[in-house]
């Protein structure tokens, strides 16, 4: 019985009335958390692989600006890293870190379906890629 505006309710009774929830998470999350807790953070390594090139130009007066602009425009729309690289005399924009040609080719098709205007400039290329160990 409550004598005031508020009633005292035991914490146990509140939890008894709450429904249970089951949380499912990807096993990679568990592994990453365990590595972080143990102090054994994963290291990034550079290996041979593939990227999807979406821009290349050697027009020195405007190529750098175009490459950076394209990176900024696409960064919110693509779910992989976008790299702007200068390989004299070319400025290039490349996407992703793929260990297989087939995975890069599939992502290339996805980019073309999202941005048909890039079709003529989009290729799968060999490159040094970043992978976690």
C-alpha positions as CSV (number, residue, x, y, z in Angstrom):
1,X,0.0,0.0,0.0
2,X,1.4,3.4,-0.9
3,X,0.9,6.4,1.4
4,X,2.4,9.0,-1.0
5,X,2.2,9.8,-4.6
6,X,5.0,7.3,-5.4
7,X,5.2,3.7,-4.4
8,X,8.4,1.9,-3.5
9,X,8.8,-1.2,-5.8
10,X,11.6,-3.6,-5.4
11,X,14.1,-3.8,-8.2
12,X,13.5,-7.6,-8.4
13,X,9.8,-7.2,-9.3
14,X,10.6,-4.7,-12.1
15,X,13.0,-7.1,-13.7
16,X,10.6,-10.0,-13.3
17,X,8.0,-8.1,-15.3
18,X,10.4,-7.2,-18.2
19,X,10.5,-9.4,-21.3
20,X,13.8,-11.1,-22.3
21,X,15.6,-10.2,-25.4
22,X,18.1,-12.4,-27.3
23,X,20.9,-10.5,-29.0
24,X,22.6,-12.0,-32.0
25,X,25.9,-10.6,-33.2
26,X,28.4,-11.5,-35.9
27,X,31.2,-13.7,-34.6
28,X,33.7,-11.1,-36.0
29,X,32.5,-8.6,-33.4
30,X,33.2,-11.0,-30.6
31,X,36.7,-11.7,-32.0
32,X,37.5,-8.0,-32.4
33,X,36.3,-7.3,-28.8
34,X,38.4,-10.2,-27.5
35,X,41.5,-9.0,-29.4
36,X,40.9,-5.5,-28.1
37,X,40.5,-6.7,-24.5
38,X,43.6,-8.9,-24.7
39,X,45.6,-6.1,-26.2
40,X,46.3,-8.0,-29.4
41,X,44.8,-5.6,-31.8
42,X,44.9,-6.6,-35.4
43,X,47.6,-5.0,-37.6
44,X,47.1,-3.7,-41.1
45,X,49.3,-5.3,-43.7
46,X,49.8,-4.3,-47.4
47,X,49.6,-7.2,-49.9
48,X,49.0,-7.7,-53.6
49,X,45.4,-7.5,-54.6
50,X,42.8,-5.5,-56.6
51,X,40.9,-2.2,-56.5
52,X,38.3,-0.7,-58.8
53,X,39.7,2.3,-60.5
54,X,37.0,4.9,-61.3
55,X,39.1,7.9,-62.4
56,X,42.5,8.6,-64.0
57,X,43.7,11.8,-65.5
58,X,47.1,13.5,-66.3
59,X,45.6,17.0,-66.9
60,X,47.8,18.6,-64.2
61,X,45.8,21.8,-63.9
62,X,42.6,20.1,-62.8
63,X,43.1,16.4,-62.2
64,X,43.9,16.6,-58.5
65,X,40.8,18.7,-57.8
66,X,38.6,16.4,-59.8
67,X,40.0,13.3,-58.0
68,X,39.4,14.8,-54.6
69,X,36.0,16.0,-55.5
70,X,35.0,12.6,-56.8
71,X,36.2,11.0,-53.6
72,X,34.2,13.4,-51.5
73,X,31.0,12.9,-53.6
74,X,31.2,9.1,-53.4
75,X,32.4,8.7,-49.8
76,X,28.9,8.7,-48.4
77,X,27.5,6.4,-51.1
78,X,30.1,3.6,-51.2
79,X,30.7,1.3,-48.2
80,X,34.4,0.8,-49.0
81,X,37.5,3.0,-48.7
82,X,38.2,5.4,-51.6
83,X,41.8,6.2,-52.3
84,X,43.1,9.2,-54.2
85,X,46.6,8.4,-55.5
86,X,49.2,10.3,-57.5
87,X,51.2,8.1,-59.8
88,X,53.1,10.6,-61.9
89,X,51.8,11.9,-64.2
90,X,48.3,10.5,-63.3
91,X,45.8,11.3,-60.5
92,X,43.7,8.2,-59.8
93,X,40.7,7.3,-57.7
94,X,40.4,3.7,-56.6
95,X,37.9,1.9,-54.5
96,X,38.2,-1.0,-52.1
97,X,40.7,-3.6,-51.0
98,X,39.9,-6.9,-52.7
99,X,41.9,-10.1,-52.4
100,X,40.3,-11.7,-55.5
101,X,39.7,-10.4,-59.0
102,X,36.1,-11.8,-58.9
103,X,35.2,-9.8,-55.8
104,X,36.6,-6.6,-57.4
105,X,34.7,-7.3,-60.6
106,X,31.4,-7.7,-58.7
107,X,32.0,-4.4,-56.9
108,X,32.8,-2.8,-60.2
109,X,29.4,-3.8,-61.6
110,X,27.8,-2.4,-58.4
111,X,29.5,0.9,-58.9
112,X,28.4,1.1,-62.6
113,X,24.8,0.3,-61.7
114,X,24.9,3.1,-59.1
115,X,26.8,5.6,-61.2
116,X,26.3,4.8,-65.0
117,X,28.2,7.9,-65.9
118,X,31.4,6.3,-64.6
119,X,31.1,3.2,-66.9
120,X,33.8,4.3,-69.4
121,X,36.4,5.0,-66.7
122,X,35.8,2.0,-64.4
123,X,38.3,-0.9,-64.4
124,X,39.6,-3.6,-62.1
125,X,43.3,-3.0,-61.5
126,X,46.1,-4.7,-59.6
127,X,47.3,-2.7,-56.6
128,X,48.8,-3.0,-53.1
129,X,45.8,-3.4,-50.8
130,X,45.3,-3.1,-47.0
131,X,44.2,-6.2,-45.1
132,X,43.9,-6.8,-41.3
133,X,45.8,-9.6,-39.8
